[in-house]
Amino acid sequence: MTQRSSKPSRPRGPHPPRRRTGPARPPQEDPARLAALDTLRAVRQRDAYANLVLPGLLRERRITGRDAALATELAYGTLRARGLLDAVLTACSDRPLSEVDGSVLDALRLGAYQLLRTRVPAHAAVASTVDLVRAELGSGAAGFANAVLRRVTGQDEQGWVEEVAPDEDTDPIGYLAMANAHPRWIAQAFAEALGSRGEPLRDALVADDARPSVHLAARPGEVTADELAAMTGGEPAPYSPYGVRLEAGGDPGDLEPVRERLAAVQDEGSQLCALALTRVPLEGSDERWLDLCAGPGGKAVLLGALAALSGAGLDAVEKAPHRAELVRKAAGDLPITVHVADGRESGLPAGSFDRVLVDAPCTGLGALRRRPEARWRRQPSDVAPLARLQRELLTAALELVRPGGVVAYVVCSPHLSETVGVVADVARRTGAERLDTREFFPGVPELGDGPQVQLWPHRHGTDAMFCALLRRPA
Ligand SMILES: C[S@@+](CC[C@H](N)C(=O)[O-])C[C@H]1O[C@@H](n2cnc3c(N)ncnc32)[C@H](O)[C@@H]1O
């Protein structure tokens, strides 16, 4: 990291800031920023999920319309950009961020995000943040925040990237990671999956840093994608015959077709992976389908509806009881039998299913757009234990499927250890045949050399889902 020497000396702040004993200012003064700040705090202190905390705060405080949109943009944007913001704040502060009071740091991140990544005028971004700090921690901390943020105003985002990122020529992955607010190890994993550290990696990280559109899946047999698009103001999705893409904000759970169970919120990539399993031709019986990792039930509902139309039935296994309950609720009157069990030893009869989905637990590196804080929470050490579990679940699936039957191995991650690494290893040990999965994603462009399929936000507008189809030898 380059340290500037020609700029004014870095601000000195109180050590540590004094917390006010009196009540904080009431939220109505700046409800959007206060809701965003409280979300950042919940994520930092309680490891909370922002997309669960913020909607609750907005409801509880009756924040709607433009204020709700601003709170969402600020909270999610700040959480996504944390690595970049911290690098900039480090360059602007007189002490390590680890020594800055957590509440002040939340506010500094919120202020820096507004300065670097929004059109909020600089004076408003600084003043509103300083007000929030003063209300909670008093004037000493507010003075410190003011000095740090004024220094941040010294240059725009690109200027700061050039200053705090590694050199682009000697470390292109490190540079792109910082420029697009991703941890380096995740950018490295994307580069390995793409086979590139140049333009494709840049495109992938840029798309992964943008706000995703909401996708709906029309319930097969109930409503068509065209009808659902007309009901919701969305557009039929480009690849899934059941998909609709929505650009509008708001809570999609409030949409009438979703409340009426005519549709569900589901990424188009997830729809395509579940559909691919149903598209493989089978010789012989085709009546018993299995979802081995079913909670909370997104793919189980799509498969269950298709099973109902074709006269088949679906068994759904889920290890976590509360998630199994979500599958039961989502299933409604579909022909789905839910089992609370470990998929590795489910007790279901071996060789008895025609089609099996293994939508395995994974790092979720393919859905970082939808979970603002996830990229900074995940660690490289998470990968190996998950890959072990994934291999065990896929092996179990290949025992549960009948000879000649088909298994879809799906993860929401492009990390090679969770994708091709798992499939190659299990196929070698079990003798399962790897099908050309691309054939079962009709009309989807840029699927590479196969035989597996890796979807990407920058290529397909979906989450970075991975799918491999395997057939148990007859
Ligand atoms: C990626 S999620 C599945 C998402 C689901 N298919 C959907 O579309 O909604 C993986 C699920 O596997 C469950 N799980 C974790 N370990 C498991 C195991 N050993 N056996 C079965 N399920 C497991 C997790 O609780 C989680 O609900």
The ligand as an SDF file (V2000), in Angstrom:
LIG
                    3D

 27 29  0  0  0  0  0  0  0  0999 V2000
  -27.6150  -25.2440   -0.9050 C   0  0  0  0  0  0  0  0  0  0  0  0
  -28.7720  -25.6220    0.3110 S   0  0  0  0  0  0  0  0  0  0  0  0
  -30.0600  -26.3630   -0.6210 C   0  0  0  0  0  0  0  0  0  0  0  0
  -30.9790  -25.3640   -1.2720 C   0  0  0  0  0  0  0  0  0  0  0  0
  -32.2620  -25.9990   -1.7700 C   0  0  0  0  0  0  0  0  0  0  0  0
  -32.0260  -27.0920   -2.6660 N   0  0  0  0  0  0  0  0  0  0  0  0
  -33.1520  -24.9820   -2.4530 C   0  0  0  0  0  0  0  0  0  0  0  0
  -33.1570  -24.8850   -3.6780 O   0  0  0  0  0  0  0  0  0  0  0  0
  -33.8610  -24.2730   -1.7370 O   0  0  0  0  0  0  0  0  0  0  0  0
  -28.0820  -27.0120    1.1060 C   0  0  0  0  0  0  0  0  0  0  0  0
  -28.9620  -27.6170    2.1730 C   0  0  0  0  0  0  0  0  0  0  0  0
  -28.3550  -28.8370    2.5940 O   0  0  0  0  0  0  0  0  0  0  0  0
  -28.5870  -28.9940    3.9830 C   0  0  0  0  0  0  0  0  0  0  0  0
  -27.5950  -29.9700    4.4750 N   0  0  0  0  0  0  0  0  0  0  0  0
  -26.3750  -29.7370    5.0180 C   0  0  0  0  0  0  0  0  0  0  0  0
  -25.7700  -30.9020    5.2960 N   0  0  0  0  0  0  0  0  0  0  0  0
  -26.6310  -31.8850    4.9250 C   0  0  0  0  0  0  0  0  0  0  0  0
  -26.5750  -33.2890    4.9870 C   0  0  0  0  0  0  0  0  0  0  0  0
  -25.5010  -33.9280    5.4720 N   0  0  0  0  0  0  0  0  0  0  0  0
  -27.6360  -33.9810    4.5300 N   0  0  0  0  0  0  0  0  0  0  0  0
  -28.7210  -33.3470    4.0310 C   0  0  0  0  0  0  0  0  0  0  0  0
  -28.8330  -32.0010    3.9830 N   0  0  0  0  0  0  0  0  0  0  0  0
  -27.7930  -31.2880    4.4140 C   0  0  0  0  0  0  0  0  0  0  0  0
  -28.4520  -27.5980    4.5280 C   0  0  0  0  0  0  0  0  0  0  0  0
  -29.1260  -27.5110    5.7730 O   0  0  0  0  0  0  0  0  0  0  0  0
  -29.1320  -26.7840    3.4290 C   0  0  0  0  0  0  0  0  0  0  0  0
  -30.4830  -26.6290    3.7120 O   0  0  0  0  0  0  0  0  0  0  0  0
  1  2  1  0
  2  3  1  0
  2 10  1  0
  3  4  1  0
  4  5  1  0
  5  6  1  0
  5  7  1  0
  7  8  2  0
  7  9  1  0
 10 11  1  0
 11 12  1  0
 11 26  1  0
 12 13  1  0
 13 14  1  0
 13 24  1  0
 14 15  1  0
 14 23  1  0
 15 16  2  0
 16 17  1  0
 17 18  1  0
 17 23  2  0
 18 19  1  0
 18 20  2  0
 20 21  1  0
 21 22  2  0
 22 23  1  0
 24 25  1  0
 24 26  1  0
 26 27  1  0
M  CHG  2   2   1   9  -1
M  END
$$$$
